[in-house]
Amino acid sequence: MRVLLTGASGFIGRNIATALAAAGHQVSPVSRSHGIDFGHMTTAASWLPHLQGCDAVINCVGIIGQTASQRFDALHTQAPIALFQACVQAKLRRVIQISALGADETAFSAYHLSKRAADDGLRGLDLDWFVLRPSLIYGRGGQSAKLFMRLAALPLIPVMGHGQQALQPVHIGDVVATVMQSLTSTQPQRTLDIVGLETIPFAHWLQRMRQAQGLEAARLLHLPFGLVMAVAHLGCHIHPLLQPENFRMLRTGYWADVQPLAQFLGRMPQAHEAHLFFTDDIPQGSPA
Ligand SMILES: NC(=O)c1ccc[n+]([C@@H]2O[C@H](COP(=O)([O-])OP(=O)(O)OC[C@H]3O[C@@H](n4cnc5c(N)ncnc54)[C@H](OP(=O)(O)O)[C@@H]3O)[C@@H](O)[C@H]2O)c1
């Protein structure tokens, strides 16, 4: 198959590209690093030349915070919907959309709402679509995973409030395995949450990351939510990850039933073992 892979230079996209190549597929990569800016790709007509000769599309473009030039509505909603509509016109049926856990009827953040708008747009089209909603992803090379590893290694671990916000982190290898299975599955038109085996409080997750780095458990530094938000309002001008909304999402916590994913993969996602923080390998026995 020839696969148009958007976000091919990113954490998820790079790992999918490696798996596609290993399975004998050809990749047509899209990202600004490959000369294509989603900000300029908001019509179906702009996508059609890029779809020539392709058999499937995987969309992994995304941002965690907005800047003056990187906007949720263009990158998460308008460009993806234009791409999906171009797929209909080009009669390219298989489309896999990487969304995010929480981009559902409970969504309140601009991040989730903009993702959900594209997911809804795709679900309304007569295509063999998959909407995949990963939880927090860990493994070698992820930006947020790197940041959390650094936080976890501090002498005092900063957490928001009690630090009990529930997360269900999933390894990058399980995300890639789910995408590969979606590429050939005979049961399309599915929305699937990609979650880890275990739901874990944020503070425990950081302690686990600390342990994986060979460090003893550390004391927690409990920061009141109001203080975190005040810092975020200033910090978001320095780094998009520090958007106040990202802390509101963290405070909400995200988890889901793991069984639909386990049934789809024919196995459970991997348990959190120390070595997995430093690898991006796909588990043995996953679909090629
Ligand atoms: N990582 C996680 O824990 C996680 C969890 C759930 C959902 N997700 C979602 O999965 C997607 C990918 O995540 P990731 O971790 O792989 O992020 P990432 O490493 O930051 O990669 C983002 C990708 O989007 C591309 N991109 C950004 N702006 C673009 C633009 N204007 N035009 C074209 N391409 C652009 C980037 O390439 P260039 O910079 O070269 O343009 C890069 O290839 C995102 O939608 C994210 O919301 C991630």
PDBQT file of the ligand as one rigid body, heavy atoms in Angstrom, charges set to zero:
ROOT
HETATM    1  N1  LIG A 301       1.769  12.263  22.335  1.00  0.00    +0.000 N 
HETATM    2  C1  LIG A 301       0.681  12.027  23.069  1.00  0.00    +0.000 C 
HETATM    3  O1  LIG A 301       0.748  11.701  24.284  1.00  0.00    +0.000 OA
HETATM    4  C2  LIG A 301      -0.680  12.123  22.430  1.00  0.00    +0.000 A 
HETATM    5  C3  LIG A 301      -1.789  11.594  23.118  1.00  0.00    +0.000 A 
HETATM    6  C4  LIG A 301      -3.040  11.688  22.544  1.00  0.00    +0.000 A 
HETATM    7  C5  LIG A 301      -3.198  12.287  21.310  1.00  0.00    +0.000 A 
HETATM    8  N2  LIG A 301      -2.110  12.798  20.654  1.00  0.00    +0.000 N 
HETATM    9  C6  LIG A 301      -2.338  13.444  19.367  1.00  0.00    +0.000 C 
HETATM   10  O2  LIG A 301      -1.584  12.794  18.345  1.00  0.00    +0.000 OA
HETATM   11  C7  LIG A 301      -1.126  13.739  17.402  1.00  0.00    +0.000 C 
HETATM   12  C8  LIG A 301       0.380  13.663  17.207  1.00  0.00    +0.000 C 
HETATM   13  O3  LIG A 301       1.021  13.698  18.461  1.00  0.00    +0.000 OA
HETATM   14  P1  LIG A 301       2.598  13.640  18.571  1.00  0.00    +0.000 P 
HETATM   15  O4  LIG A 301       2.909  13.296  19.990  1.00  0.00    +0.000 OA
HETATM   16  O5  LIG A 301       3.161  12.814  17.467  1.00  0.00    +0.000 OA
HETATM   17  O6  LIG A 301       2.958  15.175  18.345  1.00  0.00    +0.000 OA
HETATM   18  P2  LIG A 301       4.303  15.814  17.783  1.00  0.00    +0.000 P 
HETATM   19  O7  LIG A 301       5.483  14.959  18.055  1.00  0.00    +0.000 OA
HETATM   20  O8  LIG A 301       4.334  17.214  18.261  1.00  0.00    +0.000 OA
HETATM   21  O9  LIG A 301       4.054  15.815  16.204  1.00  0.00    +0.000 OA
HETATM   22  C9  LIG A 301       3.168  16.692  15.601  1.00  0.00    +0.000 C 
HETATM   23  C10 LIG A 301       3.253  16.534  14.099  1.00  0.00    +0.000 C 
HETATM   24  O10 LIG A 301       2.378  17.514  13.514  1.00  0.00    +0.000 OA
HETATM   25  C11 LIG A 301       3.137  18.226  12.514  1.00  0.00    +0.000 C 
HETATM   26  N3  LIG A 301       2.632  19.587  12.399  1.00  0.00    +0.000 N 
HETATM   27  C12 LIG A 301       2.514  20.529  13.356  1.00  0.00    +0.000 A 
HETATM   28  N4  LIG A 301       2.053  21.671  12.822  1.00  0.00    +0.000 NA
HETATM   29  C13 LIG A 301       1.895  21.442  11.511  1.00  0.00    +0.000 A 
HETATM   30  C14 LIG A 301       1.463  22.238  10.414  1.00  0.00    +0.000 A 
HETATM   31  N5  LIG A 301       1.105  23.523  10.559  1.00  0.00    +0.000 N 
HETATM   32  N6  LIG A 301       1.390  21.672   9.175  1.00  0.00    +0.000 NA
HETATM   33  C15 LIG A 301       1.789  20.396   8.980  1.00  0.00    +0.000 A 
HETATM   34  N7  LIG A 301       2.199  19.591   9.976  1.00  0.00    +0.000 NA
HETATM   35  C16 LIG A 301       2.270  20.120  11.210  1.00  0.00    +0.000 A 
HETATM   36  C17 LIG A 301       4.568  18.218  13.050  1.00  0.00    +0.000 C 
HETATM   37  O11 LIG A 301       5.506  18.374  12.009  1.00  0.00    +0.000 OA
HETATM   38  P3  LIG A 301       6.282  19.751  11.675  1.00  0.00    +0.000 P 
HETATM   39  O12 LIG A 301       6.576  20.419  12.978  1.00  0.00    +0.000 OA
HETATM   40  O13 LIG A 301       7.464  19.299  10.904  1.00  0.00    +0.000 OA
HETATM   41  O14 LIG A 301       5.320  20.522  10.834  1.00  0.00    +0.000 OA
HETATM   42  C18 LIG A 301       4.657  16.788  13.563  1.00  0.00    +0.000 C 
HETATM   43  O15 LIG A 301       4.933  15.919  12.490  1.00  0.00    +0.000 OA
HETATM   44  C19 LIG A 301      -1.597  15.076  17.899  1.00  0.00    +0.000 C 
HETATM   45  O16 LIG A 301      -2.805  15.372  17.254  1.00  0.00    +0.000 OA
HETATM   46  C20 LIG A 301      -1.846  14.888  19.351  1.00  0.00    +0.000 C 
HETATM   47  O17 LIG A 301      -2.805  15.760  19.790  1.00  0.00    +0.000 OA
HETATM   48  C21 LIG A 301      -0.851  12.723  21.181  1.00  0.00    +0.000 A 
ENDROOT
TORSDOF 0
